[in-house]
Amino acid sequence: MLIPNLSVGGIQRVILNLGISLQRKGAEVHLLLIKGEGELLKEVPDSIKVINFNLTSIFRLPPRLIRYLKKYRPTALLSTHPNMNLAVSLSKKVSGVNSRIVVSEHNDPLSASKFRKSKRRFSAAPFLKKLIYPWADAIVGISEGVADGIAKSAGIPRDRIQVIYNPIVSDRIRNLAKEKLTWPKGEEEERVKLVAVGRLGPQKDFSTLLEALNVFRKRMPAQLVILGEGEQRKRLEAEIRNQGLEGIVHLLGYVQNPYAYMSGADIFVSSSLWEGLPTVHVEALACGCQVVSTDCPSGPSEILAGGRYGRLVPVKDPQALADAIEQTVENPLPKDVLRKRAEYFSVERSVEQYWRVLIGEV
């Protein structure tokens, strides 16, 4: 399985879950890393082989992949990013091996290109996808929205793309959610505890969440914990100061056990501009935490069944987000209902589907 690195992130956690579970089914698993770094490296079992390509550019990947394919001749190789997908498909073509190539995407390509402002990084152009993706033996989207986006952006027939929800909910999450922790002290004890999780970058749009919190706290005392690191930390720290939210918003960075915060919070809040199938939404449900999310493309609506298991609001609308938080405080869903919904995204269910795709049964 080829991934950029093992930094804390949704894709990395999903692939680690998948690798461990495939190994339990009898597969020999290799994790191929563009750069062998990240906090999750220490969670890789010794029985899984980690191969560090140690590359600084995606353009240098094909020669390494070709050598890898010729040496190990794996039954299947799963890739998880558009640019890597192109490199993997091309490498198989050149190497001449008969390994089964499965390419997957974890974000809606149409939405990601719409909201990203920076064009400095090379992105898999639609015409290259249209040319090279058909070389793959299987194409996987992690949600219906992502699959639709792949089909539309690359002109690939929709029936060529299979939807497999991420392997997320496991006993690991269930057990970690039971751990007790001490929340940062707030100005008032009887306050609504909110938690948000994600990289501190443009995609998560935490600025809108801070605005929503400023609206909501005029109605009820509240406290927000944000778990994650990223390039916008200093900007968010400045916004917190400017909006008078010091002592109310806590940027805790990377934490070893985010599930304890989810189970201890009143509401998990997501203000994302776009997603694929956001892992943290499912994790929050598995912890019995209420969910309020933007109805961004794609994933939140699929996870929450159009609002049945959590409230959905438009992107970049702090007023609507504040209203939804208030409505959730006043009318929460039963925790057992939330946990039951999360089981739809269990590791066992997803791994069985991936197994069939990887060995060529579908």
N, C-alpha and C positions, 0 to 999 in steps of 0.2 A: 504494500500500500504506500503510495507516494503522497507526501504532504510537505508543506513548506518548512515547518519546524514543529517543536512541541511546546510552544508558548501557550499560556492559558487562553483558550478560545473555544468556541462552539465546535468548529470542525475538528480541532485536535482532540477534544474530549470524545467526540463521536467516533473518530477513527481508533482511538485507544480502546474504547468499549468494544468496538467491532473486532479489533484484532485479538483481544483477549478471549472473546466469545468464539471466534472462528477457531482459535487454537484448541479450545475445549471440545470442539466438534471433530478434532483430529487433523486440522490443517497445520502445516509448518508456516509460520508467519514472519515476514520481514517488513520492517518499517523503513522506508527510504526517505531520508530527510534532505531537502535542499541545503539546509543549514542545521547542523546538529546542536541545537540550543533550545532552551525553554524549561520552564518550571516543571512540566509534566514528564520530563525525562526520567526523573527518579521514580515515577510510578509504572514504568515499563518493566514487566516481569523479565527475569534473566533468560527465560525460555524463548523470548521474542528477540530475533536478531535485528539490531539497529545498524543501518548502513548510512553513514554521513557523507554525502557528496561534497559538502563544504564549498558550495558555490555562492558567488555574489551576483551572478546574472543567470536568468532563466535561459538565455541564448546558449549557454555552455552545457546545458543539461543533456541534449541528445547523445553526444559521444559517450557520456557516462552511462546513460540508460542502455545504449546499444551494447556496451561491454557487459553490463549487468545481465541483460537478457541472454546474451550468448553464454555467459558463465553459469547462470543458475537455471535458465529455462523454466521459469515458474509456470504453474498451471494457469494462473491468472494474475493480472496486474491491475489494481484499482487506482485511478488518479482522481484528484479532488478539487482541481482548480482549472479554469479555462485555458490559461497559457500552458500549464503542465499537461493538460489533456492533448493539446496539439503536439507537444514534444513527445509524449508517449505514443500516440498513434503513428507519428512519423518514424520514431525509433523502431517500432515493430516492423514497419514496412522495409526499412533499410536492413535490419538485423536478419530478417528471413526466418525468425523463430515462429513457432506456432502457438505461443502463449496467448491466452484469451485476454483481450484488452477491454476494460470497462471504464468509461469516463463518466464523471459525475460533476454536477454543479450544485453549490450550496447557497447561492443568492440568485434572485431574479435578475438576469442580465439587462433587461430593459430598464428596470428601476434603478439599478446600480449606475448605469451609464447616464441616466437622467440627472441624478442628484450629485454625482461626483463632479467637482469643479476642476480638479487638477487633471491635466492631460499629459503630465510628464512621464508617467509610467506607460509602458507598452501594454495594450489590452488586446486580447484575442479578437481580431476584427471579424465581423460576421461572414465576410466572404471566405476567410480562412476556415472558419467553423464549417461552413457549407461544403467546403472542399474536403476537409480532413476528418471531421467527425464521423462521416459514414464509414471510414476505415475501421472504426472501433467495432468490437463485437456487440457491445451494449452501451446504451446511453441512459444515465439515471439522473432524474431530478428529485430533490428531497421533498418537494411538495407539488401539488397540482399547479400552483402559480409559477413555480420555477420551471416546471416542464413546459408550460405554455410559453414562458418567456424564451426558453431555448429554441422552441419550434419557430416562434415568430422572428426572433433576432437572427437566426441562422438559416431560415428557410428549410428546416428539416421537418419531414412529416411527423405530426404529433404521435402517431401510433408507433414510431420508432423509439419513443422515449418512455421509459418505465418510471413510475413513481414509487419510491421506497422511503417511508418516513424514517428519520434518524433513530438509531438505538440509544435511548436516553435513560429510561427509568429502570433502575436495578436495585438490588438489596443494598448496594453501597450507598445510594442516595437515601433510601429509607432509613438506614441506620445512622448516617451522619446527621440527618434532620432531627434526630432525637437528642443530639448534644446540646447542653445548656451553654449560654453565653451571656455576657453582660453588655447591654447596649450602652452606647455613649450617653452620658447624662444629659437630659434636656432641661429646659427652663421650667417645665411643668410635668408632673408625673403622669397626669391623665392626658396623654397626648396620643395622636394617631401615628403609629410607626410605619413609615414607608421605606421600601427597599428598591433599589434599581441596580442592575448588574450589566456590565458591558465595557468595552474598550472606550476610553475617553477620546472619542474621535467624532467626526462629522456625522457618521451614520446614525449614531444613537441620539443625536440632537438633545443633549442634556440641558441646553440653554432654554428650550421650551419647557422642560420639566421644572427648572428653577422658577420660571415665570408662573407656571401653574401652581407651584407650591406657595408663592407669594400671594396668589389669589386665594388659595384654600385656607391658609393660616389666618386669614382675617375672619374666617368662619369658625375654625376649630384649631386648637394648638396641635402642632405636628412636628415631626422630626423625620429627616430623610438621610438614609445611609446609601452611598453609592460605592459599589464594589467594582474595582477595575482600574487599570492604568492606561495611559495613552498620551498622545502628543498635545491634547488640549487641556492638560491639567492646570497649567498656569493661567490660561484663559478662564477656566471655570472657577478657579480660586479668586480671580479678580471679580468675576460676576457675583460670586457669593458675597464678597465684601461690599460691592457696590449696591447690592439689593438688601443689605442688612441681614443676611442669612447666616452669619457666623454663629456657631453654637447650635444651629438648627440643621444645617447640612454638613455631613461628615464624609469626606473623600477618604475611604479607608484603604484604597489600593487593592492589590491582590491579597486575598485571604485564603487560608488553607481549606476552610469549610464554609462556603457560601450558603449551604443548605440550612445551617443552623440559624442564619439571619432570615432566610425565607420563612422557616417555620415559626420564628419569633416575631415576624412582622405582621401588621394588620393587612397590608396591601403591597403586592409587587406591582411596580409601575414601569411601563416601557413607553418611551417617546420616540422610537425609531422612525427614520424616514423610509427605510427599506430593510427587508430581511429576506431570508430564504425559508427556513423552518426554524424559528428561533428556539434554541435549546432551553434557554432560561425560562421561557414561558411554561414549557412542559415541566421543568424542574420545580418551578413555583407551585404548579398544580399538585405535583407529587408530594410536596411539603404541606399541602392543605392550605396554601396561601391564596387569598383573593387576588385576582388579576385585573388590572386596568391597562389597556394598551391602545396605541394608535392602530388604526385599521390600514396599516401600510402594506404595500405589496412586498413580498407575499408571505403567507404563513400564519400570522396572528389570527386571522379570521378562520382559517382551517382548524387551528388548534382549539380555538374557543367556540367552534361551531356557529359562527356568525353572531356571536354575542351571548350564546346560551350559557357558557361557562366563565364569562368575564365580560366586562364592558369594553366596547370599541369606540374610538373617537377619531376624527380626522387628524391628519398630521399637521404640525405647526399651529395648533389651536389650543393655547394654554387655558382659555376659559372653559372649553369643552372638557379638557383633561381634569381641571379642578372640579367641575360639576360631577364628572364620573367618579372621581375619588370620593366626593361627598355622598353620592348615591350608594356607593359600595359600602361605605361606613354604616349607613343607615339600613341597608338591606343586603347583608352578606349572604353568600351561598353556603350551604352545609359543607363542612370540610370533607366528609366522606364522598360527596358528589364530585368534588374537585379531584380527589385522589383516584377515584374510579375512572374519570376521564383521562388522567395521565397514563393509566395502564395501557391505553390504546397505542402509546408510543414506547412500549416496553422493549428492552434489549432483545428478549427472546423472540418477539414477533418480527422485528426488523432483521435480526441475524439470519433467521430462516429464509427470508426473502433474498438477502444478499448472497447467501450460500448457493441458492438455486441459480442466481444470475452469474456468479463467479465460476461455477462448474459447468454452466451451459445448459441447464435444464429448461431455461426460459429464454 
